[in-house]
Amino acid sequence: MIGTIVTVFFGRYLVSLNFLQLSKEADMRYCLVRWRENAEVIALYGGQALEYEQVHELMSEVMVNQRNLNRNQRNLECFTNLYGYWVQVLPLVSIWFYVAGV
C-alpha cells in the first residue's frame, strides 16, 4: 500500500506533462511548417528575426517541459526500482531478525 501511494505521488504529474509535451511539440511543428510555407513572404518583408524568436521561444518551452518530464520519470523509475529490490530483500531481513532473536 505504501508503494502504491508513493508511486502515485511520483507519477501524478506525468500524464499532464506528457499531454503538455505533445501539445508544445505540435505547436512547434505547426510553426515550422508555416515558416517553410511562407518563407518567400517572410524574406520579402524581412521577418526572419521575428520568426526566429518565435521558433526559439517554442523550442525553449519544449525543452523546459522535456526536462521536467525526464526528471519526473527518473524519480518514478528510481523509486520503483528501489521498491522492487526492497520487496525482494525484506523477507530475508525479517527472517534474519527472527532467527537472530532480535
N, C-alpha and C positions, 0 to 999 in steps of 0.2 A: 504494500500500500504506500509506503514511504517513497519507494522507487517511482511509482506512478505519479505521485504528487510532484516530486522534483522534476520528473521528465516533462510533465505538463508545464511546470514553471519555466523550464529552459526552452521548451518548444512552442510556447504560446504566441510568440511574435513571428514565427516562421511563415505561417500562412499569409499574414498581411505583408510581410517583407517580400515573399515570392510574388504575390499579386502586384505589389508596387514595382518590383524589378521588371516584370513583364510589361507593365504599363509604361515605365520610363524607357525601356528599350524600344517599344513600339513607337513612342513619341520621337525618339532619336532617329529611327529608321525612316519615319514619315518625313522628318525634316531633311534628311539626307536625300531622299528621293525627290522631294520638292526642289531642293537645291540643284540636283542634277537636271531635272526637267526644265528649270528656269535659269540655267547657267548663263545663257546669252543675255537675258534681260538683266540679270544681276550684274554682269560685267559691263553692260551698256550704261547702267545707271551708277556704277561704282559702289555697289552694295556689298562688296566682298568682306569688308571689315565687320559690318553688322551681321552678316550671315555667319561669319567665323565665330563671332562672340556667342551667337545663339547656339551653334553646334557645340562649342566649347562648354557652355553652361549645361546643356543637356548631357554631354558626356561626363561632366563633373558630377551631376546628380546620379547618373547611372553608377559611376564608380563609388560614390559615397554609400549608396544603397547596397551595392555588391559587398563592400567591406562589412557593413552591418549584418548582412545575410551570412557572410562567411564566419563572422565572429559568433553569431548565434548558433550556427550549425556546428562549429568547432566545440562550443561549450556543451551542446547537447550530446555530441558524439563522445566527448571525453567522459561525461557523466555516465552514459550508457555503457561504455567500455569498462570503466571502473566498477560500475554496479554489477556488470556481468562477471567480472573476476571476483568481486566480493561475495556474490551468491555462491560461487564455487568454493571459496575459502572458508566461509562462515561455518559450514557443518564440521570441517576439520578442526577449526579453532574451538568450537563448542565441545567436540569430543575430547580434544586435548585437555581443556579445562575440567571436564568431567572426570577424566582418568587421573589427572594430577590432583584432584580433590580440592581445587581452589574455589 
